[in-house]
Amino acid sequence: MIVAVGHDLIEISRIRRMLEREGKRAEKLFAPTELEYCARLTDPAPSLAARFAAKEAFQKVWPRPHGWRDVWVQRDRTPGGPFPFAPPVLGFAPDIAAELSERGWVAHLTLTHTKEHASAVVILEAR
């Protein structure tokens, strides 16, 4: 059963400006694994914007505020698979992960971006 749906849309230029003006701020918003993944890309701004949107979308379905780095987007490598990385999933700080497990909730994530915007949808499902 669906518990909640969260969506967020962000202009990529907003993240690009933040990176240009105050690059150190990215370390407060994104987990090290997110920064490492995006740093390998020719243009990290669209992927970082999608990750920012994912954090916002999750906040919309979660009953309490959380820190920026308490929720992150993971892309695991898939050696031998048809694609180099698995689909993105959300990772959580231990307290959030424990509460999700206790409630029997699973978070589903989808990301997308165009030249101008990035978007994320999070669905909380009760199993």
Order of alpha helices (4+ residues) and beta strands (2+ residues): beta-alpha-alpha-alpha-alpha-beta-beta-alpha-beta-beta
